[in-house]
Amino acid sequence: MAPAPEQGGAPAQGGQGGPEEQIAQMAQQIIEQLGPEAAAMLAQMIMQMLQGAAQQAPQGQPVYAKRGGKLVLINRR
C-alpha cells in the first residue's frame, strides 16, 4: 500500500524551503484544527518570544530583524 501524499503539495526538492515549508504546513494544520484566530494568537506569541530572545542575546552577538523583506541589524553593542 502506498503512503498517503502530504498535505500542502509535494516535498521540496534539493533542500529548498526546508524549515519554512515545515512551518507553513504546521500553520495550515493549526488553522484547519483550531481556526485562524488561534493561529494568529500563536503567531503573536511566537513573535513576542523571539523578540524577548533577541533582547537577551549575549553581548557582542549581532541581532537582526526582518523589516520590509530585508534583514537589519537591531543592536550595536
Chimera marker file (.cmm) of the C-alpha trace (Angstrom):
<marker_set name="trace">
<marker id="1" x="0.000" y="0.000" z="0.000" r="1" g="1" b="0" radius="0.5"/>
<marker id="2" x="1.423" y="3.422" z="-0.992" r="1" g="1" b="0" radius="0.5"/>
<marker id="3" x="1.700" y="6.143" z="1.678" r="1" g="1" b="0" radius="0.5"/>
<marker id="4" x="-0.790" y="8.983" z="1.519" r="1" g="1" b="0" radius="0.5"/>
<marker id="5" x="0.562" y="12.203" z="-0.030" r="1" g="1" b="0" radius="0.5"/>
<marker id="6" x="1.439" y="15.000" z="2.369" r="1" g="1" b="0" radius="0.5"/>
<marker id="7" x="-0.909" y="17.934" z="2.668" r="1" g="1" b="0" radius="0.5"/>
<marker id="8" x="0.395" y="21.144" z="1.175" r="1" g="1" b="0" radius="0.5"/>
<marker id="9" x="1.835" y="19.661" z="-2.008" r="1" g="1" b="0" radius="0.5"/>
<marker id="10" x="4.961" y="17.775" z="-2.919" r="1" g="1" b="0" radius="0.5"/>
<marker id="11" x="8.032" y="17.937" z="-0.679" r="1" g="1" b="0" radius="0.5"/>
<marker id="12" x="10.696" y="20.475" z="-1.569" r="1" g="1" b="0" radius="0.5"/>
<marker id="13" x="13.398" y="19.262" z="-3.880" r="1" g="1" b="0" radius="0.5"/>
<marker id="14" x="17.074" y="19.975" z="-3.373" r="1" g="1" b="0" radius="0.5"/>
<marker id="15" x="16.563" y="21.078" z="0.229" r="1" g="1" b="0" radius="0.5"/>
<marker id="16" x="14.835" y="24.304" z="-0.781" r="1" g="1" b="0" radius="0.5"/>
<marker id="17" x="12.241" y="25.688" z="1.612" r="1" g="1" b="0" radius="0.5"/>
<marker id="18" x="13.116" y="23.244" z="4.447" r="1" g="1" b="0" radius="0.5"/>
<marker id="19" x="12.127" y="24.894" z="7.746" r="1" g="1" b="0" radius="0.5"/>
<marker id="20" x="9.863" y="27.433" z="6.065" r="1" g="1" b="0" radius="0.5"/>
<marker id="21" x="7.894" y="24.672" z="4.366" r="1" g="1" b="0" radius="0.5"/>
<marker id="22" x="7.553" y="22.783" z="7.655" r="1" g="1" b="0" radius="0.5"/>
<marker id="23" x="6.310" y="25.916" z="9.408" r="1" g="1" b="0" radius="0.5"/>
<marker id="24" x="3.806" y="26.568" z="6.625" r="1" g="1" b="0" radius="0.5"/>
<marker id="25" x="2.492" y="23.004" z="6.901" r="1" g="1" b="0" radius="0.5"/>
<marker id="26" x="2.172" y="23.259" z="10.686" r="1" g="1" b="0" radius="0.5"/>
<marker id="27" x="0.410" y="26.610" z="10.374" r="1" g="1" b="0" radius="0.5"/>
<marker id="28" x="-2.047" y="25.132" z="7.890" r="1" g="1" b="0" radius="0.5"/>
<marker id="29" x="-2.800" y="22.256" z="10.278" r="1" g="1" b="0" radius="0.5"/>
<marker id="30" x="-3.360" y="24.679" z="13.165" r="1" g="1" b="0" radius="0.5"/>
<marker id="31" x="-5.709" y="26.783" z="11.028" r="1" g="1" b="0" radius="0.5"/>
<marker id="32" x="-7.663" y="23.689" z="9.974" r="1" g="1" b="0" radius="0.5"/>
<marker id="33" x="-7.897" y="22.272" z="13.502" r="1" g="1" b="0" radius="0.5"/>
<marker id="34" x="-8.224" y="25.356" z="15.698" r="1" g="1" b="0" radius="0.5"/>
<marker id="35" x="-9.215" y="28.153" z="13.336" r="1" g="1" b="0" radius="0.5"/>
<marker id="36" x="-7.483" y="31.271" z="12.056" r="1" g="1" b="0" radius="0.5"/>
<marker id="37" x="-7.894" y="33.207" z="15.323" r="1" g="1" b="0" radius="0.5"/>
<marker id="38" x="-5.937" y="30.568" z="17.256" r="1" g="1" b="0" radius="0.5"/>
<marker id="39" x="-3.246" y="30.542" z="14.575" r="1" g="1" b="0" radius="0.5"/>
<marker id="40" x="-2.948" y="34.334" z="14.764" r="1" g="1" b="0" radius="0.5"/>
<marker id="41" x="-2.659" y="34.222" z="18.566" r="1" g="1" b="0" radius="0.5"/>
<marker id="42" x="0.039" y="31.547" z="18.330" r="1" g="1" b="0" radius="0.5"/>
<marker id="43" x="1.970" y="33.579" z="15.763" r="1" g="1" b="0" radius="0.5"/>
<marker id="44" x="1.800" y="36.656" z="18.008" r="1" g="1" b="0" radius="0.5"/>
<marker id="45" x="3.077" y="34.656" z="20.989" r="1" g="1" b="0" radius="0.5"/>
<marker id="46" x="5.961" y="33.275" z="18.929" r="1" g="1" b="0" radius="0.5"/>
<marker id="47" x="6.918" y="36.775" z="17.761" r="1" g="1" b="0" radius="0.5"/>
<marker id="48" x="6.940" y="38.020" z="21.365" r="1" g="1" b="0" radius="0.5"/>
<marker id="49" x="9.157" y="35.096" z="22.394" r="1" g="1" b="0" radius="0.5"/>
<marker id="50" x="11.560" y="35.790" z="19.542" r="1" g="1" b="0" radius="0.5"/>
<marker id="51" x="11.718" y="39.488" z="20.370" r="1" g="1" b="0" radius="0.5"/>
<marker id="52" x="12.428" y="38.653" z="24.016" r="1" g="1" b="0" radius="0.5"/>
<marker id="53" x="15.195" y="36.266" z="22.950" r="1" g="1" b="0" radius="0.5"/>
<marker id="54" x="16.677" y="38.965" z="20.729" r="1" g="1" b="0" radius="0.5"/>
<marker id="55" x="16.784" y="41.371" z="23.671" r="1" g="1" b="0" radius="0.5"/>
<marker id="56" x="18.506" y="38.748" z="25.826" r="1" g="1" b="0" radius="0.5"/>
<marker id="57" x="21.163" y="37.859" z="23.244" r="1" g="1" b="0" radius="0.5"/>
<marker id="58" x="24.697" y="37.685" z="24.633" r="1" g="1" b="0" radius="0.5"/>
<marker id="59" x="26.598" y="40.922" z="24.428" r="1" g="1" b="0" radius="0.5"/>
<marker id="60" x="28.776" y="41.155" z="21.351" r="1" g="1" b="0" radius="0.5"/>
<marker id="61" x="26.456" y="38.978" z="19.271" r="1" g="1" b="0" radius="0.5"/>
<marker id="62" x="24.698" y="40.850" z="16.466" r="1" g="1" b="0" radius="0.5"/>
<marker id="63" x="20.914" y="40.602" z="16.475" r="1" g="1" b="0" radius="0.5"/>
<marker id="64" x="18.971" y="41.016" z="13.263" r="1" g="1" b="0" radius="0.5"/>
<marker id="65" x="15.283" y="41.561" z="12.494" r="1" g="1" b="0" radius="0.5"/>
<marker id="66" x="13.344" y="41.380" z="9.265" r="1" g="1" b="0" radius="0.5"/>
<marker id="67" x="11.949" y="44.725" z="8.168" r="1" g="1" b="0" radius="0.5"/>
<marker id="68" x="10.327" y="45.184" z="4.805" r="1" g="1" b="0" radius="0.5"/>
<marker id="69" x="11.837" y="41.987" z="3.421" r="1" g="1" b="0" radius="0.5"/>
<marker id="70" x="15.364" y="42.954" z="4.483" r="1" g="1" b="0" radius="0.5"/>
<marker id="71" x="17.447" y="41.862" z="7.444" r="1" g="1" b="0" radius="0.5"/>
<marker id="72" x="18.604" y="44.806" z="9.521" r="1" g="1" b="0" radius="0.5"/>
<marker id="73" x="20.935" y="44.933" z="12.499" r="1" g="1" b="0" radius="0.5"/>
<marker id="74" x="18.912" y="45.855" z="15.599" r="1" g="1" b="0" radius="0.5"/>
<marker id="75" x="21.692" y="46.022" z="18.180" r="1" g="1" b="0" radius="0.5"/>
<marker id="76" x="25.097" y="47.639" z="18.021" r="1" g="1" b="0" radius="0.5"/>
<marker id="77" x="26.734" y="46.633" z="21.250" r="1" g="1" b="0" radius="0.5"/>
<link id1="1" id2="2" r="1" g="1" b="0" radius="0.2"/>
<link id1="2" id2="3" r="1" g="1" b="0" radius="0.2"/>
<link id1="3" id2="4" r="1" g="1" b="0" radius="0.2"/>
<link id1="4" id2="5" r="1" g="1" b="0" radius="0.2"/>
<link id1="5" id2="6" r="1" g="1" b="0" radius="0.2"/>
<link id1="6" id2="7" r="1" g="1" b="0" radius="0.2"/>
<link id1="7" id2="8" r="1" g="1" b="0" radius="0.2"/>
<link id1="8" id2="9" r="1" g="1" b="0" radius="0.2"/>
<link id1="9" id2="10" r="1" g="1" b="0" radius="0.2"/>
<link id1="10" id2="11" r="1" g="1" b="0" radius="0.2"/>
<link id1="11" id2="12" r="1" g="1" b="0" radius="0.2"/>
<link id1="12" id2="13" r="1" g="1" b="0" radius="0.2"/>
<link id1="13" id2="14" r="1" g="1" b="0" radius="0.2"/>
<link id1="14" id2="15" r="1" g="1" b="0" radius="0.2"/>
<link id1="15" id2="16" r="1" g="1" b="0" radius="0.2"/>
<link id1="16" id2="17" r="1" g="1" b="0" radius="0.2"/>
<link id1="17" id2="18" r="1" g="1" b="0" radius="0.2"/>
<link id1="18" id2="19" r="1" g="1" b="0" radius="0.2"/>
<link id1="19" id2="20" r="1" g="1" b="0" radius="0.2"/>
<link id1="20" id2="21" r="1" g="1" b="0" radius="0.2"/>
<link id1="21" id2="22" r="1" g="1" b="0" radius="0.2"/>
<link id1="22" id2="23" r="1" g="1" b="0" radius="0.2"/>
<link id1="23" id2="24" r="1" g="1" b="0" radius="0.2"/>
<link id1="24" id2="25" r="1" g="1" b="0" radius="0.2"/>
<link id1="25" id2="26" r="1" g="1" b="0" radius="0.2"/>
<link id1="26" id2="27" r="1" g="1" b="0" radius="0.2"/>
<link id1="27" id2="28" r="1" g="1" b="0" radius="0.2"/>
<link id1="28" id2="29" r="1" g="1" b="0" radius="0.2"/>
<link id1="29" id2="30" r="1" g="1" b="0" radius="0.2"/>
<link id1="30" id2="31" r="1" g="1" b="0" radius="0.2"/>
<link id1="31" id2="32" r="1" g="1" b="0" radius="0.2"/>
<link id1="32" id2="33" r="1" g="1" b="0" radius="0.2"/>
<link id1="33" id2="34" r="1" g="1" b="0" radius="0.2"/>
<link id1="34" id2="35" r="1" g="1" b="0" radius="0.2"/>
<link id1="35" id2="36" r="1" g="1" b="0" radius="0.2"/>
<link id1="36" id2="37" r="1" g="1" b="0" radius="0.2"/>
<link id1="37" id2="38" r="1" g="1" b="0" radius="0.2"/>
<link id1="38" id2="39" r="1" g="1" b="0" radius="0.2"/>
<link id1="39" id2="40" r="1" g="1" b="0" radius="0.2"/>
<link id1="40" id2="41" r="1" g="1" b="0" radius="0.2"/>
<link id1="41" id2="42" r="1" g="1" b="0" radius="0.2"/>
<link id1="42" id2="43" r="1" g="1" b="0" radius="0.2"/>
<link id1="43" id2="44" r="1" g="1" b="0" radius="0.2"/>
<link id1="44" id2="45" r="1" g="1" b="0" radius="0.2"/>
<link id1="45" id2="46" r="1" g="1" b="0" radius="0.2"/>
<link id1="46" id2="47" r="1" g="1" b="0" radius="0.2"/>
<link id1="47" id2="48" r="1" g="1" b="0" radius="0.2"/>
<link id1="48" id2="49" r="1" g="1" b="0" radius="0.2"/>
<link id1="49" id2="50" r="1" g="1" b="0" radius="0.2"/>
<link id1="50" id2="51" r="1" g="1" b="0" radius="0.2"/>
<link id1="51" id2="52" r="1" g="1" b="0" radius="0.2"/>
<link id1="52" id2="53" r="1" g="1" b="0" radius="0.2"/>
<link id1="53" id2="54" r="1" g="1" b="0" radius="0.2"/>
<link id1="54" id2="55" r="1" g="1" b="0" radius="0.2"/>
<link id1="55" id2="56" r="1" g="1" b="0" radius="0.2"/>
<link id1="56" id2="57" r="1" g="1" b="0" radius="0.2"/>
<link id1="57" id2="58" r="1" g="1" b="0" radius="0.2"/>
<link id1="58" id2="59" r="1" g="1" b="0" radius="0.2"/>
<link id1="59" id2="60" r="1" g="1" b="0" radius="0.2"/>
<link id1="60" id2="61" r="1" g="1" b="0" radius="0.2"/>
<link id1="61" id2="62" r="1" g="1" b="0" radius="0.2"/>
<link id1="62" id2="63" r="1" g="1" b="0" radius="0.2"/>
<link id1="63" id2="64" r="1" g="1" b="0" radius="0.2"/>
<link id1="64" id2="65" r="1" g="1" b="0" radius="0.2"/>
<link id1="65" id2="66" r="1" g="1" b="0" radius="0.2"/>
<link id1="66" id2="67" r="1" g="1" b="0" radius="0.2"/>
<link id1="67" id2="68" r="1" g="1" b="0" radius="0.2"/>
<link id1="68" id2="69" r="1" g="1" b="0" radius="0.2"/>
<link id1="69" id2="70" r="1" g="1" b="0" radius="0.2"/>
<link id1="70" id2="71" r="1" g="1" b="0" radius="0.2"/>
<link id1="71" id2="72" r="1" g="1" b="0" radius="0.2"/>
<link id1="72" id2="73" r="1" g="1" b="0" radius="0.2"/>
<link id1="73" id2="74" r="1" g="1" b="0" radius="0.2"/>
<link id1="74" id2="75" r="1" g="1" b="0" radius="0.2"/>
<link id1="75" id2="76" r="1" g="1" b="0" radius="0.2"/>
<link id1="76" id2="77" r="1" g="1" b="0" radius="0.2"/>
</marker_set>
